[in-house]
């Protein structure tokens, strides 16, 4: 469920409200975002919003 919450708040996934609501530290969220970007699961669009690259993964996350 944390994944769904993070990706529904993708403009600033390490915002303190997201950290508090998920119980995940900002450092852990930043590290996860970096890893997901390196593995091409997510990307930043022209507006600097994080998006899920794979439509099937996006559907899966939305079903959580």
mmJSON file of the N, C-alpha and C atoms, coordinates in Angstrom:
{"data_MODEL":{"atom_site":{
"group_PDB":["ATOM","ATOM","ATOM","ATOM","ATOM","ATOM","ATOM","ATOM","ATOM","ATOM","ATOM","ATOM","ATOM","ATOM","ATOM","ATOM","ATOM","ATOM","ATOM","ATOM","ATOM","ATOM","ATOM","ATOM","ATOM","ATOM","ATOM","ATOM","ATOM","ATOM","ATOM","ATOM","ATOM","ATOM","ATOM","ATOM","ATOM","ATOM","ATOM","ATOM","ATOM","ATOM","ATOM","ATOM","ATOM","ATOM","ATOM","ATOM","ATOM","ATOM","ATOM","ATOM","ATOM","ATOM","ATOM","ATOM","ATOM","ATOM","ATOM","ATOM","ATOM","ATOM","ATOM","ATOM","ATOM","ATOM","ATOM","ATOM","ATOM","ATOM","ATOM","ATOM","ATOM","ATOM","ATOM","ATOM","ATOM","ATOM","ATOM","ATOM","ATOM","ATOM","ATOM","ATOM","ATOM","ATOM","ATOM","ATOM","ATOM","ATOM","ATOM","ATOM","ATOM","ATOM","ATOM","ATOM","ATOM","ATOM","ATOM","ATOM","ATOM","ATOM","ATOM","ATOM","ATOM","ATOM","ATOM","ATOM","ATOM","ATOM","ATOM","ATOM","ATOM","ATOM","ATOM","ATOM","ATOM","ATOM","ATOM","ATOM","ATOM","ATOM","ATOM","ATOM","ATOM","ATOM","ATOM","ATOM","ATOM","ATOM","ATOM","ATOM","ATOM","ATOM","ATOM","ATOM","ATOM","ATOM","ATOM","ATOM","ATOM","ATOM","ATOM","ATOM","ATOM","ATOM","ATOM","ATOM","ATOM","ATOM","ATOM","ATOM","ATOM","ATOM","ATOM","ATOM","ATOM","ATOM","ATOM","ATOM","ATOM","ATOM","ATOM","ATOM","ATOM","ATOM","ATOM","ATOM","ATOM","ATOM","ATOM","ATOM","ATOM","ATOM","ATOM","ATOM","ATOM","ATOM","ATOM","ATOM","ATOM","ATOM","ATOM","ATOM","ATOM","ATOM","ATOM","ATOM","ATOM","ATOM","ATOM","ATOM"],
"id":[1,2,3,4,5,6,7,8,9,10,11,12,13,14,15,16,17,18,19,20,21,22,23,24,25,26,27,28,29,30,31,32,33,34,35,36,37,38,39,40,41,42,43,44,45,46,47,48,49,50,51,52,53,54,55,56,57,58,59,60,61,62,63,64,65,66,67,68,69,70,71,72,73,74,75,76,77,78,79,80,81,82,83,84,85,86,87,88,89,90,91,92,93,94,95,96,97,98,99,100,101,102,103,104,105,106,107,108,109,110,111,112,113,114,115,116,117,118,119,120,121,122,123,124,125,126,127,128,129,130,131,132,133,134,135,136,137,138,139,140,141,142,143,144,145,146,147,148,149,150,151,152,153,154,155,156,157,158,159,160,161,162,163,164,165,166,167,168,169,170,171,172,173,174,175,176,177,178,179,180,181,182,183,184,185,186,187,188,189,190,191,192],
"type_symbol":["N","C","C","N","C","C","N","C","C","N","C","C","N","C","C","N","C","C","N","C","C","N","C","C","N","C","C","N","C","C","N","C","C","N","C","C","N","C","C","N","C","C","N","C","C","N","C","C","N","C","C","N","C","C","N","C","C","N","C","C","N","C","C","N","C","C","N","C","C","N","C","C","N","C","C","N","C","C","N","C","C","N","C","C","N","C","C","N","C","C","N","C","C","N","C","C","N","C","C","N","C","C","N","C","C","N","C","C","N","C","C","N","C","C","N","C","C","N","C","C","N","C","C","N","C","C","N","C","C","N","C","C","N","C","C","N","C","C","N","C","C","N","C","C","N","C","C","N","C","C","N","C","C","N","C","C","N","C","C","N","C","C","N","C","C","N","C","C","N","C","C","N","C","C","N","C","C","N","C","C","N","C","C","N","C","C","N","C","C","N","C","C"],
"label_atom_id":["N","CA","C","N","CA","C","N","CA","C","N","CA","C","N","CA","C","N","CA","C","N","CA","C","N","CA","C","N","CA","C","N","CA","C","N","CA","C","N","CA","C","N","CA","C","N","CA","C","N","CA","C","N","CA","C","N","CA","C","N","CA","C","N","CA","C","N","CA","C","N","CA","C","N","CA","C","N","CA","C","N","CA","C","N","CA","C","N","CA","C","N","CA","C","N","CA","C","N","CA","C","N","CA","C","N","CA","C","N","CA","C","N","CA","C","N","CA","C","N","CA","C","N","CA","C","N","CA","C","N","CA","C","N","CA","C","N","CA","C","N","CA","C","N","CA","C","N","CA","C","N","CA","C","N","CA","C","N","CA","C","N","CA","C","N","CA","C","N","CA","C","N","CA","C","N","CA","C","N","CA","C","N","CA","C","N","CA","C","N","CA","C","N","CA","C","N","CA","C","N","CA","C","N","CA","C","N","CA","C","N","CA","C","N","CA","C","N","CA","C","N","CA","C"],
"label_alt_id":[null,null,null,null,null,null,null,null,null,null,null,null,null,null,null,null,null,null,null,null,null,null,null,null,null,null,null,null,null,null,null,null,null,null,null,null,null,null,null,null,null,null,null,null,null,null,null,null,null,null,null,null,null,null,null,null,null,null,null,null,null,null,null,null,null,null,null,null,null,null,null,null,null,null,null,null,null,null,null,null,null,null,null,null,null,null,null,null,null,null,null,null,null,null,null,null,null,null,null,null,null,null,null,null,null,null,null,null,null,null,null,null,null,null,null,null,null,null,null,null,null,null,null,null,null,null,null,null,null,null,null,null,null,null,null,null,null,null,null,null,null,null,null,null,null,null,null,null,null,null,null,null,null,null,null,null,null,null,null,null,null,null,null,null,null,null,null,null,null,null,null,null,null,null,null,null,null,null,null,null,null,null,null,null,null,null,null,null,null,null,null,null],
"label_comp_id":["UNK","UNK","UNK","UNK","UNK","UNK","UNK","UNK","UNK","UNK","UNK","UNK","UNK","UNK","UNK","UNK","UNK","UNK","UNK","UNK","UNK","UNK","UNK","UNK","UNK","UNK","UNK","UNK","UNK","UNK","UNK","UNK","UNK","UNK","UNK","UNK","UNK","UNK","UNK","UNK","UNK","UNK","UNK","UNK","UNK","UNK","UNK","UNK","UNK","UNK","UNK","UNK","UNK","UNK","UNK","UNK","UNK","UNK","UNK","UNK","UNK","UNK","UNK","UNK","UNK","UNK","UNK","UNK","UNK","UNK","UNK","UNK","UNK","UNK","UNK","UNK","UNK","UNK","UNK","UNK","UNK","UNK","UNK","UNK","UNK","UNK","UNK","UNK","UNK","UNK","UNK","UNK","UNK","UNK","UNK","UNK","UNK","UNK","UNK","UNK","UNK","UNK","UNK","UNK","UNK","UNK","UNK","UNK","UNK","UNK","UNK","UNK","UNK","UNK","UNK","UNK","UNK","UNK","UNK","UNK","UNK","UNK","UNK","UNK","UNK","UNK","UNK","UNK","UNK","UNK","UNK","UNK","UNK","UNK","UNK","UNK","UNK","UNK","UNK","UNK","UNK","UNK","UNK","UNK","UNK","UNK","UNK","UNK","UNK","UNK","UNK","UNK","UNK","UNK","UNK","UNK","UNK","UNK","UNK","UNK","UNK","UNK","UNK","UNK","UNK","UNK","UNK","UNK","UNK","UNK","UNK","UNK","UNK","UNK","UNK","UNK","UNK","UNK","UNK","UNK","UNK","UNK","UNK","UNK","UNK","UNK","UNK","UNK","UNK","UNK","UNK","UNK"],
"label_asym_id":["A","A","A","A","A","A","A","A","A","A","A","A","A","A","A","A","A","A","A","A","A","A","A","A","A","A","A","A","A","A","A","A","A","A","A","A","A","A","A","A","A","A","A","A","A","A","A","A","A","A","A","A","A","A","A","A","A","A","A","A","A","A","A","A","A","A","A","A","A","A","A","A","A","A","A","A","A","A","A","A","A","A","A","A","A","A","A","A","A","A","A","A","A","A","A","A","A","A","A","A","A","A","A","A","A","A","A","A","A","A","A","A","A","A","A","A","A","A","A","A","A","A","A","A","A","A","A","A","A","A","A","A","A","A","A","A","A","A","A","A","A","A","A","A","A","A","A","A","A","A","A","A","A","A","A","A","A","A","A","A","A","A","A","A","A","A","A","A","A","A","A","A","A","A","A","A","A","A","A","A","A","A","A","A","A","A","A","A","A","A","A","A"],
"label_entity_id":["1","1","1","1","1","1","1","1","1","1","1","1","1","1","1","1","1","1","1","1","1","1","1","1","1","1","1","1","1","1","1","1","1","1","1","1","1","1","1","1","1","1","1","1","1","1","1","1","1","1","1","1","1","1","1","1","1","1","1","1","1","1","1","1","1","1","1","1","1","1","1","1","1","1","1","1","1","1","1","1","1","1","1","1","1","1","1","1","1","1","1","1","1","1","1","1","1","1","1","1","1","1","1","1","1","1","1","1","1","1","1","1","1","1","1","1","1","1","1","1","1","1","1","1","1","1","1","1","1","1","1","1","1","1","1","1","1","1","1","1","1","1","1","1","1","1","1","1","1","1","1","1","1","1","1","1","1","1","1","1","1","1","1","1","1","1","1","1","1","1","1","1","1","1","1","1","1","1","1","1","1","1","1","1","1","1","1","1","1","1","1","1"],
"label_seq_id":[1,1,1,2,2,2,3,3,3,4,4,4,5,5,5,6,6,6,7,7,7,8,8,8,9,9,9,10,10,10,11,11,11,12,12,12,13,13,13,14,14,14,15,15,15,16,16,16,17,17,17,18,18,18,19,19,19,20,20,20,21,21,21,22,22,22,23,23,23,24,24,24,25,25,25,26,26,26,27,27,27,28,28,28,29,29,29,30,30,30,31,31,31,32,32,32,33,33,33,34,34,34,35,35,35,36,36,36,37,37,37,38,38,38,39,39,39,40,40,40,41,41,41,42,42,42,43,43,43,44,44,44,45,45,45,46,46,46,47,47,47,48,48,48,49,49,49,50,50,50,51,51,51,52,52,52,53,53,53,54,54,54,55,55,55,56,56,56,57,57,57,58,58,58,59,59,59,60,60,60,61,61,61,62,62,62,63,63,63,64,64,64],
"pdbx_PDB_ins_code":[null,null,null,null,null,null,null,null,null,null,null,null,null,null,null,null,null,null,null,null,null,null,null,null,null,null,null,null,null,null,null,null,null,null,null,null,null,null,null,null,null,null,null,null,null,null,null,null,null,null,null,null,null,null,null,null,null,null,null,null,null,null,null,null,null,null,null,null,null,null,null,null,null,null,null,null,null,null,null,null,null,null,null,null,null,null,null,null,null,null,null,null,null,null,null,null,null,null,null,null,null,null,null,null,null,null,null,null,null,null,null,null,null,null,null,null,null,null,null,null,null,null,null,null,null,null,null,null,null,null,null,null,null,null,null,null,null,null,null,null,null,null,null,null,null,null,null,null,null,null,null,null,null,null,null,null,null,null,null,null,null,null,null,null,null,null,null,null,null,null,null,null,null,null,null,null,null,null,null,null,null,null,null,null,null,null,null,null,null,null,null,null],
"Cartn_x":[0.821,0.0,0.871,2.047,2.935,3.294,3.496,3.84,2.729,1.49,0.358,0.308,0.502,0.468,1.584,2.778,3.895,3.628,3.091,2.875,1.615,0.757,-0.378,0.01,1.171,1.698,3.049,3.071,4.348,5.077,4.431,5.159,6.279,6.007,6.995,6.883,7.361,7.181,7.933,8.896,9.607,9.124,8.007,7.414,7.142,7.275,7.156,5.786,4.716,3.395,3.393,4.033,4.119,4.95,6.071,6.932,6.161,5.445,4.683,3.577,2.824,1.685,2.097,3.264,3.72,4.623,5.196,6.136,7.494,7.773,9.05,9.862,11.133,11.978,12.212,12.496,12.766,13.959,14.994,16.182,15.83,14.978,14.576,13.751,12.871,12.058,12.95,13.875,14.786,15.631,16.097,16.895,16.055,14.823,13.942,13.634,13.361,13.082,14.286,15.468,16.688,16.851,16.653,16.792,15.742,14.493,13.434,13.713,14.312,14.677,15.82,16.813,17.947,17.507,16.492,15.985,14.867,14.612,13.608,12.185,11.844,10.458,9.675,10.379,9.74,10.616,10.038,10.774,10.157,10.886,10.357,9.936,8.7,8.225,8.716,8.287,8.767,8.376,7.347,6.917,7.562,8.54,9.295,8.44,7.388,6.534,6.969,7.072,7.485,6.311,6.573,5.548,6.039,5.093,5.412,5.532,6.628,6.909,6.044,5.917,5.217,3.717,2.86,1.414,0.887,1.471,1.022,1.358,2.531,2.9,2.007,1.677,0.793,-0.581,-1.092,-2.38,-2.296,-1.22,-1.031,-1.028,-0.286,-0.22,-1.6,-2.356,-3.697,-4.658,-4.366,-5.228,-4.917,-3.779,-3.402,-4.378],
"Cartn_y":[-1.188,0.0,1.26,1.196,2.351,2.783,1.801,2.109,2.922,2.511,3.234,4.654,4.803,6.128,7.007,6.46,7.242,7.717,6.834,7.203,8.022,8.119,9.025,10.426,10.559,11.844,12.079,11.931,11.841,13.15,14.29,15.531,15.666,15.273,15.363,14.134,12.975,11.748,11.722,12.621,12.62,13.75,14.345,15.389,14.822,15.63,15.113,14.507,14.97,14.357,12.914,12.686,11.334,10.458,10.994,10.238,9.869,10.808,10.56,9.532,9.705,8.828,7.393,7.237,5.89,5.274,6.119,5.615,5.3,5.842,5.618,6.902,6.779,7.967,8.609,9.902,10.629,10.021,9.655,9.053,7.744,6.937,5.667,5.906,6.888,7.198,7.695,8.595,9.109,7.989,7.08,5.955,5.049,4.79,3.948,4.607,5.912,6.645,6.583,6.79,6.726,5.349,4.297,2.923,2.63,3.049,2.82,3.562,4.743,5.494,4.808,4.355,3.666,2.392,1.716,0.473,0.713,1.989,2.379,1.961,1.977,1.74,3.047,4.145,5.454,6.493,7.658,8.76,10.081,11.172,12.511,13.111,13.604,14.216,15.658,16.365,17.729,18.694,18.334,19.161,18.718,17.796,17.275,16.404,15.824,14.911,13.487,12.666,11.277,10.463,9.714,8.885,7.445,6.514,5.102,4.871,4.263,4.074,2.981,1.863,0.702,0.768,0.812,0.876,-0.313,-1.495,-2.672,-2.505,-1.963,-1.727,-0.654,0.366,1.406,0.829,-0.04,-0.693,-1.537,-2.297,-3.122,-2.268,-1.177,-0.283,0.261,0.642,1.18,0.148,-1.133,-2.202,-2.537,-2.061,-2.361,-1.763],
"Cartn_z":[0.0,0.0,0.0,0.586,0.586,-0.826,-1.727,-3.101,-3.756,-3.553,-4.133,-3.582,-2.296,-1.676,-2.226,-2.35,-2.868,-4.282,-5.108,-6.498,-6.715,-5.729,-5.856,-5.396,-4.805,-4.355,-5.031,-6.347,-7.037,-7.253,-7.075,-7.28,-6.254,-5.022,-3.948,-3.051,-3.524,-2.744,-1.421,-1.238,0.046,0.954,0.616,1.455,2.84,3.87,5.235,5.516,4.863,5.056,4.552,3.419,2.865,3.792,4.27,5.192,6.455,7.0,8.232,7.981,6.894,6.623,6.294,5.679,5.32,6.374,7.243,8.236,7.643,6.46,5.785,5.877,6.18,6.31,4.945,4.972,3.724,2.986,3.73,3.116,2.404,3.016,2.402,1.141,1.183,0.003,-1.13,-0.812,-1.846,-2.452,-1.616,-2.101,-3.005,-2.609,-3.419,-4.756,-4.735,-5.971,-6.906,-6.359,-7.162,-7.808,-7.015,-7.523,-8.598,-8.356,-9.344,-10.647,-10.56,-11.772,-12.51,-11.769,-12.4,-13.105,-12.554,-13.144,-14.158,-14.492,-15.494,-15.147,-13.868,-13.471,-13.428,-13.132,-13.036,-13.74,-13.997,-14.612,-14.169,-14.37,-14.118,-15.447,-15.497,-16.732,-16.835,-17.869,-18.104,-16.992,-16.216,-15.083,-13.771,-13.87,-12.726,-11.798,-12.348,-11.591,-11.898,-10.87,-11.044,-11.571,-12.631,-13.276,-13.374,-13.362,-13.571,-15.07,-15.495,-16.915,-17.545,-16.893,-17.45,-17.13,-18.159,-17.911,-17.097,-17.287,-16.532,-15.047,-14.743,-13.351,-12.739,-13.504,-13.012,-12.668,-13.528,-13.259,-12.004,-11.847,-10.657,-9.386,-9.416,-8.257,-7.925,-8.933,-8.708,-8.146,-8.363,-7.831,-6.383,-5.877,-4.488,-3.515],
"occupancy":[1.0,1.0,1.0,1.0,1.0,1.0,1.0,1.0,1.0,1.0,1.0,1.0,1.0,1.0,1.0,1.0,1.0,1.0,1.0,1.0,1.0,1.0,1.0,1.0,1.0,1.0,1.0,1.0,1.0,1.0,1.0,1.0,1.0,1.0,1.0,1.0,1.0,1.0,1.0,1.0,1.0,1.0,1.0,1.0,1.0,1.0,1.0,1.0,1.0,1.0,1.0,1.0,1.0,1.0,1.0,1.0,1.0,1.0,1.0,1.0,1.0,1.0,1.0,1.0,1.0,1.0,1.0,1.0,1.0,1.0,1.0,1.0,1.0,1.0,1.0,1.0,1.0,1.0,1.0,1.0,1.0,1.0,1.0,1.0,1.0,1.0,1.0,1.0,1.0,1.0,1.0,1.0,1.0,1.0,1.0,1.0,1.0,1.0,1.0,1.0,1.0,1.0,1.0,1.0,1.0,1.0,1.0,1.0,1.0,1.0,1.0,1.0,1.0,1.0,1.0,1.0,1.0,1.0,1.0,1.0,1.0,1.0,1.0,1.0,1.0,1.0,1.0,1.0,1.0,1.0,1.0,1.0,1.0,1.0,1.0,1.0,1.0,1.0,1.0,1.0,1.0,1.0,1.0,1.0,1.0,1.0,1.0,1.0,1.0,1.0,1.0,1.0,1.0,1.0,1.0,1.0,1.0,1.0,1.0,1.0,1.0,1.0,1.0,1.0,1.0,1.0,1.0,1.0,1.0,1.0,1.0,1.0,1.0,1.0,1.0,1.0,1.0,1.0,1.0,1.0,1.0,1.0,1.0,1.0,1.0,1.0,1.0,1.0,1.0,1.0,1.0,1.0],
"B_iso_or_equiv":[0.0,0.0,0.0,0.0,0.0,0.0,0.0,0.0,0.0,0.0,0.0,0.0,0.0,0.0,0.0,0.0,0.0,0.0,0.0,0.0,0.0,0.0,0.0,0.0,0.0,0.0,0.0,0.0,0.0,0.0,0.0,0.0,0.0,0.0,0.0,0.0,0.0,0.0,0.0,0.0,0.0,0.0,0.0,0.0,0.0,0.0,0.0,0.0,0.0,0.0,0.0,0.0,0.0,0.0,0.0,0.0,0.0,0.0,0.0,0.0,0.0,0.0,0.0,0.0,0.0,0.0,0.0,0.0,0.0,0.0,0.0,0.0,0.0,0.0,0.0,0.0,0.0,0.0,0.0,0.0,0.0,0.0,0.0,0.0,0.0,0.0,0.0,0.0,0.0,0.0,0.0,0.0,0.0,0.0,0.0,0.0,0.0,0.0,0.0,0.0,0.0,0.0,0.0,0.0,0.0,0.0,0.0,0.0,0.0,0.0,0.0,0.0,0.0,0.0,0.0,0.0,0.0,0.0,0.0,0.0,0.0,0.0,0.0,0.0,0.0,0.0,0.0,0.0,0.0,0.0,0.0,0.0,0.0,0.0,0.0,0.0,0.0,0.0,0.0,0.0,0.0,0.0,0.0,0.0,0.0,0.0,0.0,0.0,0.0,0.0,0.0,0.0,0.0,0.0,0.0,0.0,0.0,0.0,0.0,0.0,0.0,0.0,0.0,0.0,0.0,0.0,0.0,0.0,0.0,0.0,0.0,0.0,0.0,0.0,0.0,0.0,0.0,0.0,0.0,0.0,0.0,0.0,0.0,0.0,0.0,0.0,0.0,0.0,0.0,0.0,0.0,0.0],
"pdbx_formal_charge":[null,null,null,null,null,null,null,null,null,null,null,null,null,null,null,null,null,null,null,null,null,null,null,null,null,null,null,null,null,null,null,null,null,null,null,null,null,null,null,null,null,null,null,null,null,null,null,null,null,null,null,null,null,null,null,null,null,null,null,null,null,null,null,null,null,null,null,null,null,null,null,null,null,null,null,null,null,null,null,null,null,null,null,null,null,null,null,null,null,null,null,null,null,null,null,null,null,null,null,null,null,null,null,null,null,null,null,null,null,null,null,null,null,null,null,null,null,null,null,null,null,null,null,null,null,null,null,null,null,null,null,null,null,null,null,null,null,null,null,null,null,null,null,null,null,null,null,null,null,null,null,null,null,null,null,null,null,null,null,null,null,null,null,null,null,null,null,null,null,null,null,null,null,null,null,null,null,null,null,null,null,null,null,null,null,null,null,null,null,null,null,null],
"auth_seq_id":[1,1,1,2,2,2,3,3,3,4,4,4,5,5,5,6,6,6,7,7,7,8,8,8,9,9,9,10,10,10,11,11,11,12,12,12,13,13,13,14,14,14,15,15,15,16,16,16,17,17,17,18,18,18,19,19,19,20,20,20,21,21,21,22,22,22,23,23,23,24,24,24,25,25,25,26,26,26,27,27,27,28,28,28,29,29,29,30,30,30,31,31,31,32,32,32,33,33,33,34,34,34,35,35,35,36,36,36,37,37,37,38,38,38,39,39,39,40,40,40,41,41,41,42,42,42,43,43,43,44,44,44,45,45,45,46,46,46,47,47,47,48,48,48,49,49,49,50,50,50,51,51,51,52,52,52,53,53,53,54,54,54,55,55,55,56,56,56,57,57,57,58,58,58,59,59,59,60,60,60,61,61,61,62,62,62,63,63,63,64,64,64],
"auth_comp_id":["UNK","UNK","UNK","UNK","UNK","UNK","UNK","UNK","UNK","UNK","UNK","UNK","UNK","UNK","UNK","UNK","UNK","UNK","UNK","UNK","UNK","UNK","UNK","UNK","UNK","UNK","UNK","UNK","UNK","UNK","UNK","UNK","UNK","UNK","UNK","UNK","UNK","UNK","UNK","UNK","UNK","UNK","UNK","UNK","UNK","UNK","UNK","UNK","UNK","UNK","UNK","UNK","UNK","UNK","UNK","UNK","UNK","UNK","UNK","UNK","UNK","UNK","UNK","UNK","UNK","UNK","UNK","UNK","UNK","UNK","UNK","UNK","UNK","UNK","UNK","UNK","UNK","UNK","UNK","UNK","UNK","UNK","UNK","UNK","UNK","UNK","UNK","UNK","UNK","UNK","UNK","UNK","UNK","UNK","UNK","UNK","UNK","UNK","UNK","UNK","UNK","UNK","UNK","UNK","UNK","UNK","UNK","UNK","UNK","UNK","UNK","UNK","UNK","UNK","UNK","UNK","UNK","UNK","UNK","UNK","UNK","UNK","UNK","UNK","UNK","UNK","UNK","UNK","UNK","UNK","UNK","UNK","UNK","UNK","UNK","UNK","UNK","UNK","UNK","UNK","UNK","UNK","UNK","UNK","UNK","UNK","UNK","UNK","UNK","UNK","UNK","UNK","UNK","UNK","UNK","UNK","UNK","UNK","UNK","UNK","UNK","UNK","UNK","UNK","UNK","UNK","UNK","UNK","UNK","UNK","UNK","UNK","UNK","UNK","UNK","UNK","UNK","UNK","UNK","UNK","UNK","UNK","UNK","UNK","UNK","UNK","UNK","UNK","UNK","UNK","UNK","UNK"],
"auth_asym_id":["A","A","A","A","A","A","A","A","A","A","A","A","A","A","A","A","A","A","A","A","A","A","A","A","A","A","A","A","A","A","A","A","A","A","A","A","A","A","A","A","A","A","A","A","A","A","A","A","A","A","A","A","A","A","A","A","A","A","A","A","A","A","A","A","A","A","A","A","A","A","A","A","A","A","A","A","A","A","A","A","A","A","A","A","A","A","A","A","A","A","A","A","A","A","A","A","A","A","A","A","A","A","A","A","A","A","A","A","A","A","A","A","A","A","A","A","A","A","A","A","A","A","A","A","A","A","A","A","A","A","A","A","A","A","A","A","A","A","A","A","A","A","A","A","A","A","A","A","A","A","A","A","A","A","A","A","A","A","A","A","A","A","A","A","A","A","A","A","A","A","A","A","A","A","A","A","A","A","A","A","A","A","A","A","A","A","A","A","A","A","A","A"],
"auth_atom_id":["N","CA","C","N","CA","C","N","CA","C","N","CA","C","N","CA","C","N","CA","C","N","CA","C","N","CA","C","N","CA","C","N","CA","C","N","CA","C","N","CA","C","N","CA","C","N","CA","C","N","CA","C","N","CA","C","N","CA","C","N","CA","C","N","CA","C","N","CA","C","N","CA","C","N","CA","C","N","CA","C","N","CA","C","N","CA","C","N","CA","C","N","CA","C","N","CA","C","N","CA","C","N","CA","C","N","CA","C","N","CA","C","N","CA","C","N","CA","C","N","CA","C","N","CA","C","N","CA","C","N","CA","C","N","CA","C","N","CA","C","N","CA","C","N","CA","C","N","CA","C","N","CA","C","N","CA","C","N","CA","C","N","CA","C","N","CA","C","N","CA","C","N","CA","C","N","CA","C","N","CA","C","N","CA","C","N","CA","C","N","CA","C","N","CA","C","N","CA","C","N","CA","C","N","CA","C","N","CA","C","N","CA","C","N","CA","C","N","CA","C","N","CA","C"],
"pdbx_PDB_model_num":[1,1,1,1,1,1,1,1,1,1,1,1,1,1,1,1,1,1,1,1,1,1,1,1,1,1,1,1,1,1,1,1,1,1,1,1,1,1,1,1,1,1,1,1,1,1,1,1,1,1,1,1,1,1,1,1,1,1,1,1,1,1,1,1,1,1,1,1,1,1,1,1,1,1,1,1,1,1,1,1,1,1,1,1,1,1,1,1,1,1,1,1,1,1,1,1,1,1,1,1,1,1,1,1,1,1,1,1,1,1,1,1,1,1,1,1,1,1,1,1,1,1,1,1,1,1,1,1,1,1,1,1,1,1,1,1,1,1,1,1,1,1,1,1,1,1,1,1,1,1,1,1,1,1,1,1,1,1,1,1,1,1,1,1,1,1,1,1,1,1,1,1,1,1,1,1,1,1,1,1,1,1,1,1,1,1,1,1,1,1,1,1]
}}}
